């Protein structure tokens, strides 16, 4: 179901569908069994459930997504921490923020809980969430979370303040996948409509081209250097690898020009009260002329999404 590399590079942890966690030695090729926590799901369905991660200092190995709560293994003592195992609620993500280990879970009262591990004490009040999420992912900086779900939209939240950041990020089907873009205030989302879309935070402005996939987008992940976007999907067994710098040359633009290009791509501008307002043909053409006057040879961009003058 998942694997994680120890910060030392000496061990690789593997989480299996039956709840068993193993460690593989990179140097000796030995395999040792660490723990097993019972899974209510059969090993074949749903195949995308289950994840694991080491803490940055390598002391903790955390597994979640196969059962209520999560399983915390103390690598220093070779023992488990009992408290989170008994904690009810489906855990969607775990992150390490400073000296705190934090889990995000859906509770039985239709809310997103945030618990400090390994004790499992509430870190902040719950966020009311009206629909079941398919994904909850922490921002690398720790200030936001990204949720996706059945309501055909991604949402970015200030989890400490309990409020949504910007408008919903819409799709034409259920949204299964999402990720924050390293080094940019952007997020990418994908789902049953077979499209991968990029959004600016907090405006919700679509950024760059929409990528068309052959089927449902199930997972989105950036490479450690953020040069590549990796996507995989259901129904057809495909994996896509995309050169992020070629897809989004906007990174070389100043903020004003990047916003202007985003408006051209989306054929819309941002309403002062939130949301998008479509551009007329005349408004789009005026922006196109302004952008071309500033960047007459802007690479890898045809500006084709706008209306024909």
C-alpha beads as a LAMMPS data file, in Angstrom:
LAMMPS data file: protein, C-alpha beads

309 atoms
308 bonds

1 atom types
1 bond types

-500.0 500.0 xlo xhi
-500.0 500.0 ylo yhi
-500.0 500.0 zlo zhi

Masses

1 110.0

Atoms # bond

1 1 1 0.000 0.000 0.000
2 1 1 2.783 2.462 0.818
3 1 1 6.485 2.853 1.501
4 1 1 8.673 5.417 3.257
5 1 1 12.441 5.974 3.316
6 1 1 14.151 6.475 6.684
7 1 1 16.007 9.850 6.915
8 1 1 19.290 7.964 7.236
9 1 1 18.652 6.201 3.931
10 1 1 19.393 2.862 5.632
11 1 1 15.837 1.538 5.880
12 1 1 12.704 1.444 3.736
13 1 1 9.381 0.866 5.502
14 1 1 6.596 -0.967 3.684
15 1 1 2.922 -0.993 4.712
16 1 1 0.922 -3.978 3.448
17 1 1 -2.795 -4.243 2.814
18 1 1 -3.326 -6.510 5.835
19 1 1 -1.873 -3.902 8.206
20 1 1 1.605 -5.412 8.483
21 1 1 4.580 -3.029 8.502
22 1 1 8.025 -4.238 7.418
23 1 1 11.463 -2.650 7.219
24 1 1 13.953 -3.478 4.471
25 1 1 17.660 -2.850 5.016
26 1 1 19.253 -1.122 2.028
27 1 1 22.738 -2.385 2.964
28 1 1 22.102 -5.981 4.105
29 1 1 18.812 -6.597 2.214
30 1 1 17.359 -8.089 5.399
31 1 1 13.624 -7.727 6.064
32 1 1 12.184 -7.435 9.554
33 1 1 8.562 -7.285 10.708
34 1 1 7.713 -4.295 12.909
35 1 1 4.004 -4.454 13.709
36 1 1 0.567 -5.281 12.393
37 1 1 -2.662 -3.456 13.048
38 1 1 -5.863 -5.168 11.979
39 1 1 -7.559 -3.777 8.893
40 1 1 -11.356 -3.935 8.408
41 1 1 -10.787 -3.757 4.629
42 1 1 -9.943 -6.811 2.504
43 1 1 -6.421 -6.470 1.035
44 1 1 -7.770 -5.861 -2.486
45 1 1 -10.267 -3.041 -1.905
46 1 1 -9.967 -0.149 -1.770
47 1 1 -6.456 -0.399 -3.111
48 1 1 -5.469 3.231 -2.446
49 1 1 -6.080 3.090 1.328
50 1 1 -3.100 3.124 3.663
51 1 1 0.021 5.266 4.038
52 1 1 3.107 5.522 6.233
53 1 1 5.858 8.043 7.023
54 1 1 8.948 8.456 9.179
55 1 1 9.374 11.544 11.346
56 1 1 12.173 13.887 10.143
57 1 1 14.456 12.740 12.969
58 1 1 13.771 9.076 12.170
59 1 1 12.454 8.242 15.632
60 1 1 8.818 7.529 14.709
61 1 1 7.190 5.462 11.994
62 1 1 3.488 6.227 11.606
63 1 1 0.945 4.186 9.624
64 1 1 -2.632 5.218 8.927
65 1 1 -5.586 4.839 6.588
66 1 1 -6.279 1.116 7.042
67 1 1 -8.222 1.342 10.294
68 1 1 -9.566 3.846 12.801
69 1 1 -6.841 5.995 14.289
70 1 1 -3.207 5.440 13.386
71 1 1 -0.333 3.275 14.524
72 1 1 2.820 4.883 15.928
73 1 1 6.038 2.860 16.199
74 1 1 8.954 4.123 18.310
75 1 1 12.022 3.194 16.245
76 1 1 14.346 3.955 19.180
77 1 1 12.741 1.481 21.603
78 1 1 11.141 -0.912 19.110
79 1 1 7.750 -0.486 20.764
80 1 1 4.337 0.783 19.765
81 1 1 2.502 3.728 21.273
82 1 1 -0.885 2.396 22.336
83 1 1 -2.996 5.569 22.587
84 1 1 -3.596 6.408 18.892
85 1 1 -4.589 2.823 18.018
86 1 1 -7.716 3.085 20.161
87 1 1 -8.583 6.538 18.799
88 1 1 -11.729 6.366 16.635
89 1 1 -12.117 8.075 13.272
90 1 1 -10.583 7.622 9.838
91 1 1 -7.135 9.251 9.602
92 1 1 -6.372 10.848 6.230
93 1 1 -2.942 12.396 6.727
94 1 1 -0.124 12.773 9.246
95 1 1 2.417 15.583 9.251
96 1 1 5.382 16.657 11.356
97 1 1 5.268 20.343 12.324
98 1 1 8.259 21.400 14.392
99 1 1 8.311 19.152 17.456
100 1 1 4.666 18.128 16.972
101 1 1 3.343 15.094 15.107
102 1 1 -0.202 15.788 13.892
103 1 1 -2.970 13.661 12.372
104 1 1 -5.997 14.860 10.399
105 1 1 -9.027 12.580 10.691
106 1 1 -12.749 12.499 9.933
107 1 1 -14.783 11.918 13.077
108 1 1 -18.254 10.425 13.444
109 1 1 -19.828 13.867 13.895
110 1 1 -19.012 15.060 10.344
111 1 1 -15.981 17.058 11.339
112 1 1 -12.246 17.106 10.653
113 1 1 -10.222 16.566 13.824
114 1 1 -6.561 17.412 14.358
115 1 1 -4.788 15.346 16.991
116 1 1 -1.285 15.688 18.436
117 1 1 0.538 12.354 18.415
118 1 1 1.434 10.049 20.023
119 1 1 -0.890 11.019 22.893
120 1 1 -3.830 11.766 20.564
121 1 1 -4.985 14.958 22.325
122 1 1 -6.983 17.489 20.236
123 1 1 -4.663 20.185 18.834
124 1 1 -7.361 22.658 17.692
125 1 1 -11.185 22.625 17.477
126 1 1 -12.755 20.457 14.752
127 1 1 -13.677 21.881 11.330
128 1 1 -17.288 21.091 10.285
129 1 1 -17.148 19.128 7.019
130 1 1 -20.450 18.275 5.329
131 1 1 -19.187 15.652 2.882
132 1 1 -16.847 12.688 3.146
133 1 1 -13.336 13.659 1.976
134 1 1 -11.293 11.454 -0.320
135 1 1 -8.091 13.305 0.550
136 1 1 -6.799 15.524 3.344
137 1 1 -3.239 16.755 2.832
138 1 1 -1.132 19.165 4.866
139 1 1 0.765 21.976 3.175
140 1 1 4.568 21.537 3.465
141 1 1 4.706 24.755 5.482
142 1 1 1.979 23.539 7.829
143 1 1 -0.374 26.519 7.496
144 1 1 -3.033 24.936 5.246
145 1 1 -4.712 21.655 4.437
146 1 1 -6.165 20.604 1.063
147 1 1 -9.335 18.490 0.997
148 1 1 -11.015 16.785 -1.960
149 1 1 -14.281 14.874 -2.031
150 1 1 -17.703 14.018 -3.392
151 1 1 -18.784 17.649 -3.729
152 1 1 -16.816 17.946 -7.009
153 1 1 -14.372 20.501 -5.645
154 1 1 -11.111 20.847 -3.798
155 1 1 -10.934 23.147 -0.797
156 1 1 -8.020 24.799 1.006
157 1 1 -8.381 25.438 4.747
158 1 1 -6.637 27.338 7.498
159 1 1 -6.902 24.359 9.830
160 1 1 -5.817 26.273 12.927
161 1 1 -8.401 29.010 12.335
162 1 1 -11.126 26.603 11.182
163 1 1 -11.961 28.525 8.001
164 1 1 -11.751 27.956 4.261
165 1 1 -9.072 29.860 2.350
166 1 1 -10.478 31.144 -0.953
167 1 1 -13.323 29.731 -3.072
168 1 1 -13.889 26.030 -3.935
169 1 1 -11.722 24.584 -6.724
170 1 1 -14.315 22.991 -9.042
171 1 1 -14.236 19.899 -11.267
172 1 1 -16.915 18.163 -13.318
173 1 1 -16.760 15.000 -11.211
174 1 1 -15.742 13.797 -7.774
175 1 1 -12.249 15.020 -6.864
176 1 1 -9.953 12.198 -5.761
177 1 1 -6.428 13.644 -5.814
178 1 1 -4.613 16.797 -4.835
179 1 1 -1.242 18.233 -3.878
180 1 1 0.333 21.551 -2.989
181 1 1 2.923 22.872 -5.456
182 1 1 6.319 23.181 -3.729
183 1 1 7.610 26.734 -3.633
184 1 1 4.385 28.266 -5.035
185 1 1 1.075 29.366 -3.447
186 1 1 -0.693 26.885 -5.744
187 1 1 -2.504 23.557 -5.523
188 1 1 -3.250 20.872 -8.135
189 1 1 -6.386 18.708 -8.128
190 1 1 -7.670 15.785 -10.206
191 1 1 -10.560 13.354 -10.214
192 1 1 -13.249 11.461 -12.086
193 1 1 -13.434 14.001 -14.918
194 1 1 -9.912 12.950 -15.970
195 1 1 -8.549 16.485 -15.625
196 1 1 -5.646 17.878 -13.614
197 1 1 -6.102 21.538 -12.754
198 1 1 -3.832 24.059 -11.059
199 1 1 -5.117 26.833 -8.796
200 1 1 -3.669 29.921 -7.136
201 1 1 -4.222 30.247 -3.380
202 1 1 -6.148 32.084 -1.995
203 1 1 -7.758 33.608 -5.106
204 1 1 -8.865 30.303 -6.654
205 1 1 -7.717 31.498 -10.076
206 1 1 -6.976 28.649 -12.548
207 1 1 -3.301 28.681 -13.478
208 1 1 -1.785 27.342 -16.701
209 1 1 -3.174 24.582 -18.917
210 1 1 -5.614 21.861 -17.851
211 1 1 -4.091 18.403 -18.348
212 1 1 -6.402 15.802 -19.912
213 1 1 -5.908 12.268 -18.582
214 1 1 -7.191 8.971 -20.078
215 1 1 -9.274 8.125 -16.969
216 1 1 -9.885 8.961 -13.302
217 1 1 -6.965 10.728 -11.599
218 1 1 -6.300 8.870 -8.357
219 1 1 -2.977 10.267 -7.081
220 1 1 -0.904 13.420 -7.636
221 1 1 2.604 13.845 -6.263
222 1 1 5.553 16.164 -6.933
223 1 1 9.139 14.984 -7.132
224 1 1 11.419 16.153 -4.275
225 1 1 12.946 18.849 -6.513
226 1 1 9.473 19.961 -7.743
227 1 1 10.661 19.634 -11.352
228 1 1 8.158 16.873 -12.152
229 1 1 4.503 16.128 -11.443
230 1 1 3.635 12.433 -11.166
231 1 1 0.033 11.368 -11.749
232 1 1 -1.562 7.936 -11.727
233 1 1 -5.071 6.774 -12.392
234 1 1 -7.685 4.107 -12.197
235 1 1 -9.194 2.071 -15.059
236 1 1 -6.307 1.473 -17.412
237 1 1 -3.335 1.424 -15.077
238 1 1 -1.620 4.566 -16.383
239 1 1 1.136 6.716 -14.851
240 1 1 1.991 10.180 -16.166
241 1 1 5.218 12.124 -15.612
242 1 1 5.128 15.824 -16.519
243 1 1 7.897 18.413 -16.750
244 1 1 6.514 21.072 -14.445
245 1 1 8.865 23.836 -15.601
246 1 1 7.775 23.413 -19.231
247 1 1 4.105 23.304 -18.268
248 1 1 4.315 26.392 -16.081
249 1 1 6.834 28.975 -17.238
250 1 1 4.822 31.428 -15.101
251 1 1 7.349 30.839 -12.324
252 1 1 9.707 33.217 -14.148
253 1 1 7.135 36.050 -14.144
254 1 1 6.605 38.739 -11.543
255 1 1 3.298 38.449 -9.586
256 1 1 1.420 41.034 -11.723
257 1 1 2.355 39.368 -15.013
258 1 1 1.624 35.905 -13.623
259 1 1 -1.868 37.044 -12.655
260 1 1 -2.395 38.607 -16.086
261 1 1 -1.403 35.359 -17.773
262 1 1 -3.704 33.393 -15.448
263 1 1 -6.616 35.651 -16.451
264 1 1 -5.866 34.968 -20.105
265 1 1 -5.740 31.209 -19.481
266 1 1 -9.014 31.242 -17.534
267 1 1 -10.768 33.873 -19.686
268 1 1 -11.851 35.342 -16.363
269 1 1 -10.842 37.768 -13.673
270 1 1 -11.238 37.594 -9.912
271 1 1 -14.293 39.203 -8.338
272 1 1 -13.483 41.439 -5.369
273 1 1 -16.000 39.412 -3.305
274 1 1 -14.463 36.108 -4.422
275 1 1 -15.040 33.821 -7.387
276 1 1 -14.422 34.400 -11.097
277 1 1 -16.034 36.763 -13.583
278 1 1 -15.847 35.806 -17.297
279 1 1 -13.983 38.200 -19.606
280 1 1 -15.620 39.563 -22.732
281 1 1 -13.772 39.185 -26.042
282 1 1 -12.736 42.847 -25.908
283 1 1 -11.458 42.529 -22.321
284 1 1 -9.525 39.370 -23.163
285 1 1 -7.960 40.978 -26.254
286 1 1 -6.887 44.030 -24.224
287 1 1 -5.142 41.789 -21.727
288 1 1 -3.543 39.747 -24.516
289 1 1 -2.077 42.912 -26.082
290 1 1 -0.823 44.120 -22.703
291 1 1 0.883 40.803 -21.941
292 1 1 2.445 40.548 -25.416
293 1 1 3.781 44.078 -25.131
294 1 1 5.601 43.057 -21.953
295 1 1 6.650 39.580 -23.146
296 1 1 6.702 39.425 -26.954
297 1 1 8.563 36.077 -26.969
298 1 1 7.118 34.350 -23.938
299 1 1 8.032 30.623 -24.288
300 1 1 5.823 27.550 -24.470
301 1 1 2.488 29.323 -24.330
302 1 1 0.017 29.887 -27.146
303 1 1 -2.569 31.796 -25.066
304 1 1 -5.166 29.707 -26.868
305 1 1 -7.871 29.352 -24.160
306 1 1 -9.226 32.879 -24.721
307 1 1 -11.950 33.826 -27.217
308 1 1 -10.982 34.540 -30.792
309 1 1 -10.846 38.331 -31.429

Bonds

1 1 1 2
2 1 2 3
3 1 3 4
4 1 4 5
5 1 5 6
6 1 6 7
7 1 7 8
8 1 8 9
9 1 9 10
10 1 10 11
11 1 11 12
12 1 12 13
13 1 13 14
14 1 14 15
15 1 15 16
16 1 16 17
17 1 17 18
18 1 18 19
19 1 19 20
20 1 20 21
21 1 21 22
22 1 22 23
23 1 23 24
24 1 24 25
25 1 25 26
26 1 26 27
27 1 27 28
28 1 28 29
29 1 29 30
30 1 30 31
31 1 31 32
32 1 32 33
33 1 33 34
34 1 34 35
35 1 35 36
36 1 36 37
37 1 37 38
38 1 38 39
39 1 39 40
40 1 40 41
41 1 41 42
42 1 42 43
43 1 43 44
44 1 44 45
45 1 45 46
46 1 46 47
47 1 47 48
48 1 48 49
49 1 49 50
50 1 50 51
51 1 51 52
52 1 52 53
53 1 53 54
54 1 54 55
55 1 55 56
56 1 56 57
57 1 57 58
58 1 58 59
59 1 59 60
60 1 60 61
61 1 61 62
62 1 62 63
63 1 63 64
64 1 64 65
65 1 65 66
66 1 66 67
67 1 67 68
68 1 68 69
69 1 69 70
70 1 70 71
71 1 71 72
72 1 72 73
73 1 73 74
74 1 74 75
75 1 75 76
76 1 76 77
77 1 77 78
78 1 78 79
79 1 79 80
80 1 80 81
81 1 81 82
82 1 82 83
83 1 83 84
84 1 84 85
85 1 85 86
86 1 86 87
87 1 87 88
88 1 88 89
89 1 89 90
90 1 90 91
91 1 91 92
92 1 92 93
93 1 93 94
94 1 94 95
95 1 95 96
96 1 96 97
97 1 97 98
98 1 98 99
99 1 99 100
100 1 100 101
101 1 101 102
102 1 102 103
103 1 103 104
104 1 104 105
105 1 105 106
106 1 106 107
107 1 107 108
108 1 108 109
109 1 109 110
110 1 110 111
111 1 111 112
112 1 112 113
113 1 113 114
114 1 114 115
115 1 115 116
116 1 116 117
117 1 117 118
118 1 118 119
119 1 119 120
120 1 120 121
121 1 121 122
122 1 122 123
123 1 123 124
124 1 124 125
125 1 125 126
126 1 126 127
127 1 127 128
128 1 128 129
129 1 129 130
130 1 130 131
131 1 131 132
132 1 132 133
133 1 133 134
134 1 134 135
135 1 135 136
136 1 136 137
137 1 137 138
138 1 138 139
139 1 139 140
140 1 140 141
141 1 141 142
142 1 142 143
143 1 143 144
144 1 144 145
145 1 145 146
146 1 146 147
147 1 147 148
148 1 148 149
149 1 149 150
150 1 150 151
151 1 151 152
152 1 152 153
153 1 153 154
154 1 154 155
155 1 155 156
156 1 156 157
157 1 157 158
158 1 158 159
159 1 159 160
160 1 160 161
161 1 161 162
162 1 162 163
163 1 163 164
164 1 164 165
165 1 165 166
166 1 166 167
167 1 167 168
168 1 168 169
169 1 169 170
170 1 170 171
171 1 171 172
172 1 172 173
173 1 173 174
174 1 174 175
175 1 175 176
176 1 176 177
177 1 177 178
178 1 178 179
179 1 179 180
180 1 180 181
181 1 181 182
182 1 182 183
183 1 183 184
184 1 184 185
185 1 185 186
186 1 186 187
187 1 187 188
188 1 188 189
189 1 189 190
190 1 190 191
191 1 191 192
192 1 192 193
193 1 193 194
194 1 194 195
195 1 195 196
196 1 196 197
197 1 197 198
198 1 198 199
199 1 199 200
200 1 200 201
201 1 201 202
202 1 202 203
203 1 203 204
204 1 204 205
205 1 205 206
206 1 206 207
207 1 207 208
208 1 208 209
209 1 209 210
210 1 210 211
211 1 211 212
212 1 212 213
213 1 213 214
214 1 214 215
215 1 215 216
216 1 216 217
217 1 217 218
218 1 218 219
219 1 219 220
220 1 220 221
221 1 221 222
222 1 222 223
223 1 223 224
224 1 224 225
225 1 225 226
226 1 226 227
227 1 227 228
228 1 228 229
229 1 229 230
230 1 230 231
231 1 231 232
232 1 232 233
233 1 233 234
234 1 234 235
235 1 235 236
236 1 236 237
237 1 237 238
238 1 238 239
239 1 239 240
240 1 240 241
241 1 241 242
242 1 242 243
243 1 243 244
244 1 244 245
245 1 245 246
246 1 246 247
247 1 247 248
248 1 248 249
249 1 249 250
250 1 250 251
251 1 251 252
252 1 252 253
253 1 253 254
254 1 254 255
255 1 255 256
256 1 256 257
257 1 257 258
258 1 258 259
259 1 259 260
260 1 260 261
261 1 261 262
262 1 262 263
263 1 263 264
264 1 264 265
265 1 265 266
266 1 266 267
267 1 267 268
268 1 268 269
269 1 269 270
270 1 270 271
271 1 271 272
272 1 272 273
273 1 273 274
274 1 274 275
275 1 275 276
276 1 276 277
277 1 277 278
278 1 278 279
279 1 279 280
280 1 280 281
281 1 281 282
282 1 282 283
283 1 283 284
284 1 284 285
285 1 285 286
286 1 286 287
287 1 287 288
288 1 288 289
289 1 289 290
290 1 290 291
291 1 291 292
292 1 292 293
293 1 293 294
294 1 294 295
295 1 295 296
296 1 296 297
297 1 297 298
298 1 298 299
299 1 299 300
300 1 300 301
301 1 301 302
302 1 302 303
303 1 303 304
304 1 304 305
305 1 305 306
306 1 306 307
307 1 307 308
308 1 308 309
